[in-house]
Amino acid sequence: MREASTGAASKRFDPVCRELYCERVRNGTASGASETAFWWAYRAPRSYVIFVGRGIIRFLAEVHALGAFALISFGVLISKFGVARAVVYPMALAQLARSGLLLLPMILFLSLALGLVIIGQTVSMLSRVGATEYLGTVMATVVVRELGPLLTALIVVSRAGTANVVELGTARALGEVEALEVMGIDPIHYLVAPRMIGMALGVFALTIYLILGALVSGYLWAFLQDVPLSPGDYLRQLAGALRWIDFVVLGLKTFMFGMSIAIVTCYHGLARMLRLEEVSRATVQAVAQTVVICVLIDALFIVIYLVA
């Protein structure tokens, strides 16, 4: 009985660490200070070239799989856009409420904080140096083009995106996705397409509310600081700093943010065979990848601004 338990216990430990520990026990030198040696013996790769190469291969494989899932999702969304409207459209509205309406109080709070921290301080500093004529340009660049869409996307990722991974990953682990396939229901059309539509519209709407709230609260804080700037001058500077391309890029950027959030979170919840204990790790990976993709999309639009 003891031999069976010893054999079962030996399988739970790394062979390198087990040999090191057994040797120190026999020599009477085992102590808590040897944990560092065990860690390095277990973690240190044999070749850093192999270690880096495996990381690059995993990255390329992840990009390939995510790109294939995105193409399939867009294909299903376009080809089956009018199929089962009575089922898909209410689900899209529910996702719009989750990623839009339910997040509106937090977005309004952040717009007030953004106006206080950034816009109010900017107005005050520009008035001190007599450069209030550049206020509209600063507002359009900081809030409308950059901080508004990106901050909204991060909030949606942290709230609605994580919920997507947990729900879909749990459904995948419990076999509910396979049950849909057995009944002849396309999981992409039923689970992914409504989230793509709802989250894209939700990010767009929340971005508008965040920008408007930040601009209004920024002028409010500037007014409380006795900045000599009338509301008419403030609006004229904003209107003069904004161009038609700003509104076009704002719409495209927010829709791309929403689509990216939906695709990446659904990919980590659906495209892998998960166990229940792996759902939390998949959620962390989905959030990290979504943030990176949103930043890359934002950088792409910065290049478009510089070219245009």
N, C-alpha and C positions, 0 to 999 in steps of 0.2 A: 504493500500500500504506500509506504514511504517512497519507494522508487518511482511509482506511477506519479505521485504528486510532485516529486523532484523533477521528473521529465517534463511534466506539464508546465511547471514554473520556469524551467530553463528556456522554454520556447517564447516566453514573454520578454526576455531580456536580449539585448544585442550581444552577439557572440564576443565581440572585441571587449566590450565593457565587462561581460561576465568573466572572461579570462583574467582581465586586470584585477577585478575585485577578488576572485578566488585566490590569485597569487598573493595579494596583500593580506588576505585573511590567514593563509598558511604561514606567511612570514611574520604575522603580527604587526603589520604596518598599516592596516586599514584605518582610515579616518575620514572625517567630512571634508578635509582639505583636498582629497583626491578627486572630488567631483569635477573639478576643472579639467584634470587629465582625462577623465572619462568623456567629458563633453567634446574635447578636441579630438580624441580618438574616434568618436562617433561622427562628428560633423565635418572634420577636415577632408576635403576631396583629395583623391589621389593625384589628379591633374587639374590645374585651373583651366587649361584649354578645354578639357572635356566638360568641366563645370560650366564655363561660359557658352560652349557650343550647345550643350543641352538646354540652357536657358534661351538661347536664340531660337532653337528648333521649337521649343514649347511656345514661344511668343508668336512665331510664324504660323504654327498650327492653330493657335487661338485666334489669330487674325483671320485665317482662312475659314475656320468654322463660323466665326461671328459674321463674316461677310456673306457666307453662303446662307446663313439663317436670315440675314437682312434681305437678301435678294428674294428668298422664298416668301418672306413676310410681305414684301412690297408686291410680289407677283400675285399672291392670294388676295391682298387688299384690292388690287386693281381688277383682277379677273372676276372676283366674287363681290364686287362693291354693292350690287343691288340684290344679292341673294339673301333670303331669310331676313328681310328688313324688320319684321315684327319681333325678331329675337336680337339681332345684332345692334340695332339702333338704340333700344333701351339700355343695353349693356354699355354702349358708348356714352350715353348720357350719364349713366352711373359712374363711369370712370371720369367723365368731365366734372361731376360733382366732387369726387374724391380728390382729384388733382387740381381743382380750381376753387369751387365754392367753399369747401371745408378748410382750405388753406388761406382764405381771404383775410381773416383776422390777423394771422401771423404776418402776412404780406403788408397789411396796413401798419402794423407795429414796426416792421422793419423799414418801411418808407419814412415813418416819423424819425426813427433813429438815423437813417441815412441822411435825411435833411438836416438833422442836428449836427451830426459828426462831420459831414463832408461839405454839404452845400452852404450851411450857415457859416461855417468857418471860412470857406472860400470867399463868400460875399464880404465878410468882415475884413479879410486880408486885402482883397482887391480895393475896397473902399479906403483903406489906410494908405495905399500907395497911389491912389488916384487912377486906378485902372478898371473902373467899373464898366467901361465899354466892352471889355472882354468877358463879361459875365455870361452872356448868352453862349459864346463858344465853349466856355468851360462846362456849362451845364449840359450842352448837347453832347460833348465828347465824353464826359465822365458818366453821366446818368443814362442818357438815351442810348448811346452806342455801346457802352461797355458794362457798367455795373448793374444796370437794370435787368437786362436779359440773363446775364451770367448768375447773378445772385438769385433770381427767381428759379433758374434751372437747378441750382444747388439745393434750394428748399424743397422743390418737387422731388428730387432724388432722395433726399433724406426722409421724406414722409411717404409719398406714394410709391416711389421706386422700390424701397425696401419691402413695402407691403406686397408688391408684385412678386418679388422673389420668394418671400415666405409662403404666400398662398399657392403659387404655381409649383414651387419645390415640394411643398407638403402634398399637394395633389398628385405630383409625379411619384413621390415616395410611397403613397398609399395605393397606387394603381388606378387612380381615377382618370388619368389621361388615357391609359390603355382601354378603359371602359368606354370612353367617348369614341375611340377609334373602332371598337367592336360594334358600336351602334351606328357606325357610318358617318360620324360627325368629324369634320376636319378640326383638329385642335388649334391650328393656326388661325382659321377663320373665326372660330368660336371664342378663343381666349386671347389671341394676340391682336387681331385687327381692331376690336373695340378699344383696347388700351392704346393703340397707336393713334386713333382718331381722338379719343378723349384727352390724352395727355398732351397732344399737340395743341389742341384748342385751349386746354387749361393753362399751359405755359404762356401762350400768347395773351390770354385775358389777364392773367396775374401780372405779366410784365407791364401791361398798360396801366393797371392799377398802381403798381409799384412806382412807375415813372411819374404818374400824375401826383401821387401822394408825396413823393420825394420833392418834386418841384414846388408844390404848395407849402409843405412844411419847411422847406429851405427858405422860402421868402418870409414865412412867418417868423422863423428864428432871426433872420436878418432884420425884420421890422422891429422885433423886440430889442435888438442891439442898436437901434436908432441909425441904421444905414440910410443915407439920403438917396433912396431909390424908390420911385413911384411904381405901382403895379403896371401902369401902362408902359413905362420904359422897360420893365422887367419882361413883359410879354413881347414887346417889339424886338428886344434882343434875342429872345428865344426863337421867335419866328424868323429873324434874319440869319440865325446860325444854322437852322435846320434846312436841309435840301430834300428834294423828292427821293433821292437815293437813300436817305436815312430811313424813311418810312418803308421803302421796299426791303432794305436789308434787315430792318427790325422784324418785319413779318417773316422773312425767310429764315432768319437766325432762330427765332423762337419756335417756329415749326420744326426746324431741324433738331433743336434741343429736345423738344417733346418726343419726336420720333426716335431719336437716339436713346433717350431714357427708356422708352417702352421696349425697344428692340433688345437692348443689352440686358435689362432686368428679366424680360421674358426668356431670353436665351439661357440665362443661368438657371432659371426655374424649370424650363421645359426640355431643353436640348440635351440634358445629361441625365443619366440614371443615378438619382440621388437616394441616399438613405436619410432618415429623419435627422440623424446627428450631423449630417453634412450640409443642412440647409443654412445654418448660421455662417459657415465658411463661404458658401456660395453667395450669400448676401453681401458679405464684406468685399468679395472680389467684384461683384456687380457694381457696387457703389464706387469702388476705386476706378474701374474701367470707364464708367460713365462720366466721372469727373474729368478724366484724361481726355476722353472724346469731346466733351463740351469745350474744354480749353483749346483743343486743336481746331474745332470748328470756329471758335471765337478768333483764334489767330489767323485762320483763313480769311475771315471777313475783314480783319485789320489790313491784310494785304490788299484786299479789294478796295478798301477806303484809300489806301496810299496810291494805288494805281489810278483810281477814278479821280 
